[in-house]
Amino acid sequence: MNEIALDVRALAKTYTGHGRRVEAVRELTFTVGRGELVCVVGPSGAGKTTLLRCIAGLLEPSAGEVRLAGERVTGPPAGMAVVFQEYGRSLFPWMTVRQNVERPLIEKGMRKPERRGAVDDALAAVGLLDSQDAHPWQLSGGMQQRVAIARAVAYRPGVLVMDEPFAAVDAQTRAELEDLVRDLWQHLGVTIVFVTHDIDEAVYLGQRVLVLSNRPTVILEDVTVDLPAARDQLTTRSDARFAELRAHVYRLIQQAKQGLRETPATDSAQEVPQ
Ligand SMILES: Nc1ncnc2c1ncn2[C@@H]1O[C@H](COP(=O)(O)OP(=O)(O)OP(=O)(O)O)[C@@H](O)[C@H]1O
């Protein structure tokens, strides 16, 4: 088995306060191997953001733990980068594109010549070298999200966590950004955990799709996406196997909404009729 990049063990989170007690996550256990791309889907309110915030060290679990490359996560870890949905709020408007990408590298203590190369490479990888002197507000939403992605990959994180990163862009841009993520992932070998509401997106991008149950959350199924590694928007999405997998995940989420908490024995992805 390949090396484990991320290890989530018996993670639980109950929110308390203001006379309320919400058991958001009951028990999540999974690992993500180095260089894997794993998507997380689940019904609204299932605890996807809670899980990501625990992984990113922004929220303390009530029980269990998260380990990044073997080290227990107790705060935002140095080896992790996060891309959020709200690109508009995650970029500094007074800085140029280049300065935004460079900023975390300065904080990391990377020296100037190395920094210059890392920023150039990241901007070239997302196709934004020509816009490096623009400010974020001069760019389209999709371009701003590219800047956020460039900033994350320039940092060379061990694990890249993406929380609904394309929810706010139009369908065409979304498809381009999905391909960009697959491309960067294949070229850089980075480990990615990608949370999305969109079942098609999860199946298109992932090597695995973790389907979460309704709250209090457990993993309903860890679905292996056995599609060829070379994917493209037209051929992959019209592949019969893609349709099977998306139908399977769709059905699981419908069942999750109705309260199902473990995989039904008769409904594996292998058995969905074509
Ligand atoms: N700070 C908080 N205090 C109390 N309850 C909270 C808090 N944050 C989240 N919750 C509750 O925990 C549950 C999980 O929320 P979370 O935002 O993690 O779900 P989600 O799957 O990301 O939702 P969505 O898909 O709608 O974005 C919800 O019932 C939510 O109301």
PDBQT file of the ligand as one rigid body, heavy atoms in Angstrom, charges set to zero:
ROOT
HETATM    1  N1  LIG A 301     -20.542  26.598  14.896  1.00  0.00    +0.000 N 
HETATM    2  C1  LIG A 301     -21.571  25.750  14.916  1.00  0.00    +0.000 A 
HETATM    3  N2  LIG A 301     -22.379  25.663  15.993  1.00  0.00    +0.000 NA
HETATM    4  C2  LIG A 301     -23.404  24.785  16.017  1.00  0.00    +0.000 A 
HETATM    5  N3  LIG A 301     -23.722  23.953  15.023  1.00  0.00    +0.000 NA
HETATM    6  C3  LIG A 301     -22.961  23.994  13.909  1.00  0.00    +0.000 A 
HETATM    7  C4  LIG A 301     -21.850  24.899  13.785  1.00  0.00    +0.000 A 
HETATM    8  N4  LIG A 301     -21.277  24.721  12.564  1.00  0.00    +0.000 NA
HETATM    9  C5  LIG A 301     -22.007  23.745  11.953  1.00  0.00    +0.000 A 
HETATM   10  N5  LIG A 301     -23.002  23.320  12.761  1.00  0.00    +0.000 N 
HETATM   11  C6  LIG A 301     -23.965  22.254  12.454  1.00  0.00    +0.000 C 
HETATM   12  O1  LIG A 301     -23.254  21.069  12.157  1.00  0.00    +0.000 OA
HETATM   13  C7  LIG A 301     -23.874  20.377  11.070  1.00  0.00    +0.000 C 
HETATM   14  C8  LIG A 301     -22.876  20.169   9.952  1.00  0.00    +0.000 C 
HETATM   15  O2  LIG A 301     -22.549  21.435   9.371  1.00  0.00    +0.000 OA
HETATM   16  P1  LIG A 301     -21.519  21.585   8.155  1.00  0.00    +0.000 P 
HETATM   17  O3  LIG A 301     -21.487  23.022   7.766  1.00  0.00    +0.000 OA
HETATM   18  O4  LIG A 301     -20.232  20.935   8.513  1.00  0.00    +0.000 OA
HETATM   19  O5  LIG A 301     -22.235  20.720   7.028  1.00  0.00    +0.000 OA
HETATM   20  P2  LIG A 301     -22.001  20.711   5.440  1.00  0.00    +0.000 P 
HETATM   21  O6  LIG A 301     -22.118  19.290   5.018  1.00  0.00    +0.000 OA
HETATM   22  O7  LIG A 301     -20.736  21.407   5.104  1.00  0.00    +0.000 OA
HETATM   23  O8  LIG A 301     -23.238  21.550   4.943  1.00  0.00    +0.000 OA
HETATM   24  P3  LIG A 301     -23.524  22.178   3.492  1.00  0.00    +0.000 P 
HETATM   25  O9  LIG A 301     -23.450  21.047   2.523  1.00  0.00    +0.000 OA
HETATM   26  O10 LIG A 301     -24.922  22.709   3.618  1.00  0.00    +0.000 OA
HETATM   27  O11 LIG A 301     -22.483  23.229   3.274  1.00  0.00    +0.000 OA
HETATM   28  C9  LIG A 301     -25.084  21.211  10.679  1.00  0.00    +0.000 C 
HETATM   29  O12 LIG A 301     -26.218  20.669  11.312  1.00  0.00    +0.000 OA
HETATM   30  C10 LIG A 301     -24.777  22.587  11.226  1.00  0.00    +0.000 C 
HETATM   31  O13 LIG A 301     -25.956  23.266  11.576  1.00  0.00    +0.000 OA
ENDROOT
TORSDOF 0
